[in-house]
Amino acid sequence: MKRFATAAGLAVLLTLGLAGCGDETAGDSAGKTGAVTVFAAASLTESFTTLGKQFEAAHPGSKVTFNFGGSSGLATQINEGAPADVFASASPKNMRAVTGAENPVTFVRNQLVIAVAKGNPKGITGLADLTEPDLKVALCAETVPCGTAAKTALEAAGVELTPVTLEQDVKAALSKVKLGEVDAALVYRTDARASAADVDGIEFPESAKAINDYPIALLKSAANTTGGQAFIDYVLSAAGVEVLTEAGFQAP
């Protein structure tokens, strides 16, 4: 009887030990999402960088790597086989251009402002002022969302202007103002706010006719579908909305 009791006790301990190991393993896998690669529009740089750090803190063992740039260029890279799990575009058009984007969800919207040097030394108040002959203006190329939006806004205002440069993403256009190479640039409100120490953002009414929707999607070619979906879920969560709203993005 004593020998039987000892054997039974060991069996119970072994069972409990295995169960404990199983629970620990499940907990680890639930908390870890591994490496996640996110291709995102340049205008998401500051907010997604913050969200990436928060996501990693909330998911021990995860690592988010970003590739920021013009949405059209990112779409081309993805279609050419660049490894990515998630794509966040500054326009639905560029999302539609990606073969293999699964069920895109619009998560924020963005609006243009006129970025000028701090203090607005040229006294710019609207799009019509940008046609002054002594002003140098930067725009995004029409192939990227900020350029398409700028074209729409200018047409709505009946304004024609010749920019001194066409940039491949909104950060590049904004940098021209920050460096003093141009007097003004049409950029997103969020980008002007992120650089508020260096530039002022001048609101103009025609921007309401050129609001961009931002979709985000998991890619069929994703190497880490679990991690990619987890990151999307985090962007859509209350924590994600808080960061994006603080950055100046609008609810869809």
VEXNU-444536 format. One line per field, with one value per residue: residue number from 1; residue in three letters; x, y, z of N, C-alpha, C in turn. Coordinates in steps of 0.2 Angstrom, whole numbers, plus 5000, padded with zeros to 4 digits. Layout:
BEGIN
k c(NUM ...)
r c(Ala ...)
n.px c(X ...)
n.py c(Y ...)
n.pz c(Z ...)
ca.px c(X ...)
ca.py c(Y ...)
ca.pz c(Z ...)
c.px c(X ...)
c.py c(Y ...)
c.pz c(Z ...)
// end
This chain:
BEGIN
k c(1 2 3 4 5 6 7 8 9 10 11 12 13 14 15 16 17 18 19 20 21 22 23 24 25 26 27 28 29 30 31 32 33 34 35 36 37 38 39 40 41 42 43 44 45 46 47 48 49 50 51 52 53 54 55 56 57 58 59 60 61 62 63 64 65 66 67 68 69 70 71 72 73 74 75 76 77 78 79 80 81 82 83 84 85 86 87 88 89 90 91 92 93 94 95 96 97 98 99 100 101 102 103 104 105 106 107 108 109 110 111 112 113 114 115 116 117 118 119 120 121 122 123 124 125 126 127 128 129 130 131 132 133 134 135 136 137 138 139 140 141 142 143 144 145 146 147 148 149 150 151 152 153 154 155 156 157 158 159 160 161 162 163 164 165 166 167 168 169 170 171 172 173 174 175 176 177 178 179 180 181 182 183 184 185 186 187 188 189 190 191 192 193 194 195 196 197 198 199 200 201 202 203 204 205 206 207 208 209 210 211 212 213 214 215 216 217 218 219 220 221 222 223 224 225 226 227 228 229 230 231 232 233 234 235 236 237 238 239 240 241 242 243 244 245 246 247 248 249 250 251 252)
r c(Met Lys Arg Phe Ala Thr Ala Ala Gly Leu Ala Val Leu Leu Thr Leu Gly Leu Ala Gly Cys Gly Asp Glu Thr Ala Gly Asp Ser Ala Gly Lys Thr Gly Ala Val Thr Val Phe Ala Ala Ala Ser Leu Thr Glu Ser Phe Thr Thr Leu Gly Lys Gln Phe Glu Ala Ala His Pro Gly Ser Lys Val Thr Phe Asn Phe Gly Gly Ser Ser Gly Leu Ala Thr Gln Ile Asn Glu Gly Ala Pro Ala Asp Val Phe Ala Ser Ala Ser Pro Lys Asn Met Arg Ala Val Thr Gly Ala Glu Asn Pro Val Thr Phe Val Arg Asn Gln Leu Val Ile Ala Val Ala Lys Gly Asn Pro Lys Gly Ile Thr Gly Leu Ala Asp Leu Thr Glu Pro Asp Leu Lys Val Ala Leu Cys Ala Glu Thr Val Pro Cys Gly Thr Ala Ala Lys Thr Ala Leu Glu Ala Ala Gly Val Glu Leu Thr Pro Val Thr Leu Glu Gln Asp Val Lys Ala Ala Leu Ser Lys Val Lys Leu Gly Glu Val Asp Ala Ala Leu Val Tyr Arg Thr Asp Ala Arg Ala Ser Ala Ala Asp Val Asp Gly Ile Glu Phe Pro Glu Ser Ala Lys Ala Ile Asn Asp Tyr Pro Ile Ala Leu Leu Lys Ser Ala Ala Asn Thr Thr Gly Gly Gln Ala Phe Ile Asp Tyr Val Leu Ser Ala Ala Gly Val Glu Val Leu Thr Glu Ala Gly Phe Gln Ala Pro)
n.px c(5004 5010 5020 5012 5005 5015 5019 5007 5007 5018 5014 5004 5011 5019 5010 5004 5016 5018 5007 5009 5020 5015 5005 5014 5021 5011 5007 5019 5019 5007 5011 5021 5025 5034 5045 5039 5036 5033 5026 5024 5016 5025 5020 5015 5026 5030 5019 5017 5030 5030 5019 5024 5034 5026 5018 5028 5031 5019 5019 5029 5044 5042 5046 5046 5048 5050 5047 5046 5039 5035 5018 5015 5028 5031 5020 5024 5037 5032 5024 5034 5040 5046 5049 5036 5024 5013 5004 5002 4994 4993 4983 4968 4970 4983 4984 4975 4982 4991 4994 4987 4984 4975 4958 4958 4957 4950 4958 4962 4960 4967 4972 4977 4988 4996 5013 5024 5038 5043 5033 5028 5034 5032 5019 5008 4992 4983 4979 4980 4990 5001 5004 5012 5025 5038 5038 5044 5039 5035 5029 5022 5025 5013 5011 5011 5001 5000 5003 4993 4982 4986 4984 4971 4966 4971 4965 4952 4952 4955 4967 4983 4999 5017 5028 5044 5050 5046 5042 5045 5039 5029 5037 5049 5045 5041 5054 5060 5055 5059 5072 5074 5074 5063 5048 5036 5026 5014 5008 5003 4992 4996 5010 5015 5011 5020 5032 5031 5040 5048 5040 5025 5008 4997 4980 4968 4953 4950 4956 4947 4941 4950 4953 4962 4960 4966 4971 4974 4982 4984 4996 4995 5007 5013 5026 5024 5010 5002 5009 5008 4994 4991 4998 4990 4978 4982 4984 4971 4966 4960 4972 4979 4971 4972 4985 4986 4976 4981 4992 4986 4978 4962 4947 4940)
n.py c(4994 5006 5007 5009 5021 5030 5029 5033 5046 5052 5051 5060 5072 5072 5074 5087 5094 5093 5099 5112 5116 5116 5126 5137 5137 5140 5153 5160 5159 5166 5178 5182 5188 5189 5194 5208 5215 5231 5241 5258 5273 5288 5299 5293 5291 5297 5293 5279 5275 5277 5269 5257 5255 5254 5243 5233 5233 5229 5216 5205 5199 5203 5211 5226 5231 5245 5252 5266 5278 5285 5281 5275 5271 5261 5252 5247 5241 5231 5223 5219 5210 5213 5209 5210 5212 5219 5233 5250 5262 5279 5282 5274 5271 5267 5256 5248 5245 5235 5219 5206 5212 5210 5212 5227 5240 5256 5267 5279 5297 5311 5328 5342 5355 5372 5372 5383 5393 5396 5407 5412 5421 5426 5430 5421 5416 5408 5397 5405 5414 5408 5409 5420 5429 5429 5419 5403 5386 5370 5354 5338 5324 5320 5306 5301 5300 5313 5322 5320 5324 5337 5342 5341 5350 5362 5363 5364 5377 5384 5388 5390 5384 5384 5373 5373 5362 5344 5332 5315 5310 5316 5320 5323 5335 5343 5345 5353 5366 5367 5367 5379 5380 5382 5393 5388 5373 5361 5350 5336 5339 5332 5331 5344 5347 5338 5344 5356 5364 5370 5374 5382 5378 5382 5383 5380 5382 5374 5362 5353 5347 5338 5327 5313 5296 5283 5267 5251 5235 5217 5207 5195 5188 5188 5184 5183 5181 5180 5190 5201 5203 5205 5217 5226 5225 5232 5245 5248 5248 5256 5262 5264 5272 5283 5288 5291 5301 5311 5314 5321 5315 5311 5303 5290)
n.pz c(5000 5004 4994 4983 4986 4985 4972 4966 4971 4965 4952 4952 4954 4943 4933 4937 4935 4921 4917 4922 4914 4902 4903 4905 4893 4884 4888 4885 4871 4868 4872 4864 4848 4839 4825 4816 4801 4795 4782 4779 4776 4774 4781 4793 4801 4814 4823 4821 4824 4838 4841 4838 4848 4859 4856 4856 4870 4875 4870 4874 4867 4854 4839 4830 4814 4803 4787 4780 4768 4752 4748 4735 4731 4741 4738 4726 4729 4737 4728 4720 4728 4740 4757 4768 4781 4785 4777 4777 4770 4763 4755 4748 4734 4732 4740 4734 4723 4727 4726 4734 4747 4761 4765 4768 4780 4784 4794 4799 4794 4784 4782 4772 4775 4774 4775 4783 4786 4804 4812 4800 4790 4777 4777 4773 4769 4762 4748 4737 4739 4736 4723 4722 4714 4720 4728 4733 4731 4737 4732 4734 4722 4710 4709 4722 4737 4745 4735 4725 4733 4735 4722 4720 4729 4725 4712 4717 4723 4712 4708 4700 4701 4699 4706 4714 4716 4716 4727 4733 4744 4758 4769 4763 4756 4766 4773 4765 4768 4781 4780 4774 4760 4752 4753 4756 4758 4753 4764 4775 4789 4801 4799 4799 4812 4819 4817 4823 4830 4821 4810 4804 4802 4790 4789 4777 4768 4756 4758 4764 4754 4749 4757 4764 4765 4775 4773 4781 4780 4781 4773 4760 4758 4769 4781 4794 4800 4811 4820 4812 4811 4824 4826 4818 4825 4836 4832 4829 4841 4857 4863 4851 4844 4852 4851 4838 4836 4844 4837 4827 4817 4809 4814 4804)
ca.px c(5000 5014 5023 5006 5003 5021 5019 5002 5009 5023 5010 5000 5016 5021 5004 5004 5022 5017 5002 5012 5024 5010 5002 5019 5022 5005 5008 5024 5017 5002 5013 5026 5022 5040 5047 5034 5038 5027 5028 5019 5016 5029 5016 5014 5032 5030 5014 5019 5036 5027 5014 5028 5037 5020 5016 5033 5031 5013 5020 5036 5047 5040 5051 5043 5053 5046 5049 5042 5041 5029 5014 5016 5034 5030 5016 5029 5041 5028 5022 5041 5042 5049 5046 5032 5018 5008 5005 4998 4994 4990 4977 4965 4972 4989 4982 4972 4988 4995 4991 4988 4982 4969 4953 4960 4952 4952 4959 4962 4960 4972 4971 4983 4989 5002 5018 5028 5043 5040 5031 5025 5037 5029 5012 5004 4985 4979 4982 4981 4996 5007 5006 5016 5031 5044 5038 5046 5034 5037 5024 5023 5024 5006 5010 5010 4995 5000 5003 4986 4978 4987 4982 4963 4964 4973 4959 4946 4953 4956 4974 4988 5006 5023 5032 5051 5052 5041 5045 5042 5035 5028 5043 5054 5042 5042 5061 5062 5053 5063 5079 5074 5075 5057 5044 5030 5024 5008 5009 4998 4992 5000 5017 5016 5011 5025 5037 5029 5045 5051 5036 5018 5004 4992 4974 4964 4946 4949 4959 4942 4939 4956 4955 4964 4958 4972 4969 4979 4980 4988 4998 4995 5013 5016 5029 5022 5003 5000 5011 5005 4987 4991 5000 4984 4973 4984 4983 4964 4964 4960 4978 4981 4967 4974 4991 4985 4972 4985 4996 4982 4974 4955 4943 4938)
ca.py c(5000 5012 5008 5011 5028 5034 5029 5038 5053 5054 5052 5067 5077 5073 5077 5094 5097 5094 5104 5118 5117 5117 5133 5142 5138 5144 5160 5163 5160 5171 5185 5184 5189 5188 5200 5210 5221 5235 5246 5263 5280 5293 5303 5289 5290 5298 5290 5272 5273 5277 5263 5251 5254 5252 5236 5228 5233 5225 5209 5203 5195 5205 5217 5229 5235 5249 5255 5272 5281 5287 5275 5272 5267 5256 5247 5244 5237 5225 5219 5216 5204 5215 5206 5214 5208 5224 5239 5255 5267 5286 5282 5268 5269 5264 5250 5243 5243 5230 5212 5202 5215 5206 5216 5233 5244 5263 5268 5287 5302 5316 5334 5346 5362 5375 5373 5389 5394 5398 5414 5414 5428 5429 5432 5417 5415 5404 5395 5410 5418 5404 5411 5426 5427 5429 5413 5396 5382 5363 5350 5331 5322 5318 5299 5300 5303 5320 5326 5319 5328 5344 5344 5342 5356 5368 5364 5367 5384 5388 5391 5386 5387 5380 5372 5373 5355 5339 5327 5308 5309 5322 5322 5327 5341 5347 5346 5359 5372 5367 5369 5386 5380 5385 5397 5385 5367 5358 5344 5334 5343 5329 5332 5350 5347 5334 5348 5362 5368 5373 5376 5383 5375 5387 5380 5383 5379 5369 5355 5349 5343 5333 5323 5306 5290 5279 5260 5246 5228 5211 5205 5187 5186 5190 5179 5182 5183 5182 5196 5206 5205 5208 5224 5229 5226 5237 5251 5249 5248 5262 5264 5266 5278 5289 5290 5294 5307 5316 5316 5326 5312 5311 5297 5288)
ca.pz c(5000 5004 4988 4978 4987 4983 4965 4964 4972 4959 4945 4952 4954 4936 4929 4938 4932 4914 4915 4923 4909 4896 4904 4904 4886 4881 4890 4881 4864 4868 4873 4859 4841 4834 4821 4812 4796 4793 4777 4781 4773 4777 4786 4799 4804 4821 4827 4821 4828 4845 4842 4838 4854 4864 4854 4859 4877 4876 4867 4875 4862 4848 4837 4824 4809 4799 4781 4779 4762 4748 4747 4729 4730 4745 4735 4721 4733 4740 4722 4718 4732 4746 4763 4773 4784 4785 4773 4779 4765 4764 4751 4745 4728 4733 4743 4729 4718 4730 4725 4741 4753 4763 4769 4770 4784 4784 4801 4800 4788 4785 4779 4770 4777 4770 4780 4781 4791 4810 4812 4794 4788 4771 4778 4769 4772 4758 4742 4732 4741 4734 4716 4721 4710 4724 4733 4731 4734 4736 4732 4733 4716 4709 4710 4729 4740 4746 4728 4723 4737 4733 4715 4721 4733 4721 4707 4720 4724 4705 4709 4697 4703 4697 4711 4712 4717 4717 4731 4732 4750 4762 4773 4759 4755 4773 4774 4761 4772 4787 4778 4771 4753 4750 4757 4758 4755 4755 4768 4780 4796 4806 4798 4802 4820 4822 4816 4826 4833 4815 4805 4806 4798 4789 4787 4771 4767 4751 4761 4766 4747 4748 4763 4762 4769 4776 4775 4783 4779 4782 4767 4760 4758 4776 4784 4801 4799 4818 4822 4808 4813 4831 4826 4815 4830 4841 4829 4829 4848 4860 4863 4845 4842 4856 4848 4831 4837 4847 4831 4822 4812 4811 4814 4798)
c.px c(5004 5017 5018 5005 5009 5021 5013 5003 5014 5019 5007 5005 5018 5016 5004 5010 5021 5012 5004 5016 5020 5007 5008 5021 5017 5005 5013 5022 5012 5005 5018 5023 5028 5041 5041 5037 5032 5030 5022 5021 5021 5026 5014 5020 5032 5025 5015 5025 5034 5023 5019 5032 5032 5019 5022 5033 5025 5014 5027 5038 5046 5045 5047 5048 5049 5050 5044 5044 5034 5025 5015 5022 5034 5026 5020 5033 5038 5027 5029 5044 5046 5046 5042 5026 5012 5009 5000 4999 4991 4984 4975 4968 4978 4988 4979 4977 4992 4991 4992 4987 4975 4964 4955 4955 4955 4952 4960 4961 4965 4970 4977 4982 4995 5007 5023 5033 5040 5039 5028 5027 5034 5022 5007 4997 4981 4982 4984 4987 5002 5009 5010 5023 5037 5044 5040 5042 5036 5030 5026 5022 5016 5005 5010 5004 4995 5000 4996 4981 4979 4984 4974 4962 4966 4967 4953 4946 4954 4962 4979 4995 5011 5028 5040 5054 5046 5045 5042 5039 5034 5033 5048 5052 5043 5049 5063 5061 5058 5070 5080 5075 5069 5053 5038 5029 5017 5009 5003 4998 4996 5008 5019 5016 5017 5032 5036 5034 5049 5047 5029 5014 4998 4986 4971 4958 4946 4952 4953 4939 4945 4958 4957 4963 4965 4970 4975 4977 4986 4990 4997 5002 5017 5020 5027 5014 5000 5002 5009 4998 4987 4993 4994 4979 4975 4983 4976 4962 4963 4967 4981 4978 4970 4980 4990 4981 4977 4990 4992 4978 4967 4952 4940 4930)
c.py c(5006 5013 5011 5019 5032 5034 5034 5045 5056 5055 5059 5072 5078 5076 5084 5097 5098 5099 5111 5121 5119 5124 5138 5143 5142 5151 5163 5164 5165 5178 5187 5184 5188 5195 5201 5216 5225 5241 5251 5269 5284 5297 5300 5288 5291 5294 5282 5270 5273 5270 5257 5249 5251 5245 5231 5228 5228 5217 5207 5198 5197 5210 5219 5233 5239 5251 5260 5275 5283 5280 5271 5268 5261 5250 5244 5239 5230 5220 5216 5211 5206 5212 5211 5210 5213 5230 5244 5261 5274 5287 5275 5266 5265 5257 5245 5241 5237 5223 5208 5206 5213 5211 5222 5237 5251 5264 5275 5290 5307 5322 5338 5353 5365 5376 5379 5389 5397 5405 5417 5421 5431 5431 5428 5415 5410 5402 5400 5414 5414 5405 5417 5425 5426 5423 5407 5391 5374 5359 5343 5329 5319 5310 5297 5303 5310 5324 5326 5324 5336 5347 5345 5348 5362 5369 5366 5374 5388 5391 5386 5389 5382 5379 5372 5366 5350 5333 5320 5306 5316 5324 5326 5334 5346 5349 5352 5366 5372 5369 5376 5386 5382 5389 5393 5378 5365 5351 5342 5338 5339 5330 5339 5351 5343 5339 5355 5367 5372 5376 5378 5380 5379 5383 5383 5379 5373 5362 5350 5345 5338 5329 5316 5301 5285 5271 5256 5239 5223 5209 5197 5184 5186 5183 5178 5185 5184 5188 5202 5208 5208 5216 5229 5230 5231 5244 5253 5250 5255 5266 5267 5272 5284 5292 5294 5300 5312 5319 5321 5322 5312 5304 5296 5289)
c.pz c(5000 4998 4983 4980 4985 4976 4963 4965 4967 4953 4946 4951 4947 4932 4930 4935 4925 4913 4916 4917 4903 4897 4902 4896 4882 4882 4886 4874 4863 4868 4868 4852 4836 4830 4816 4807 4794 4787 4778 4777 4777 4783 4793 4803 4812 4825 4827 4824 4836 4846 4842 4844 4859 4862 4857 4866 4879 4874 4868 4870 4855 4846 4830 4820 4804 4793 4779 4772 4759 4747 4741 4728 4735 4741 4729 4724 4735 4734 4719 4722 4738 4752 4767 4775 4784 4780 4776 4774 4766 4759 4749 4738 4728 4736 4738 4724 4721 4729 4731 4747 4755 4767 4772 4775 4785 4792 4803 4794 4790 4781 4778 4774 4773 4776 4778 4787 4798 4810 4806 4791 4781 4771 4774 4772 4769 4752 4737 4733 4738 4727 4716 4718 4714 4728 4730 4735 4732 4736 4732 4725 4716 4710 4717 4732 4741 4740 4725 4726 4736 4727 4716 4724 4729 4715 4711 4722 4717 4705 4705 4699 4700 4703 4709 4713 4718 4721 4731 4739 4754 4766 4769 4757 4761 4774 4771 4764 4778 4786 4775 4763 4749 4755 4760 4755 4757 4758 4772 4786 4801 4805 4800 4809 4822 4821 4819 4828 4827 4810 4808 4801 4797 4786 4781 4769 4762 4753 4762 4760 4745 4754 4761 4767 4769 4778 4777 4782 4780 4775 4766 4760 4764 4779 4791 4801 4806 4821 4818 4810 4820 4831 4823 4821 4835 4838 4829 4836 4851 4861 4857 4843 4846 4853 4842 4832 4840 4842 4826 4817 4814 4810 4807 4797)
// end
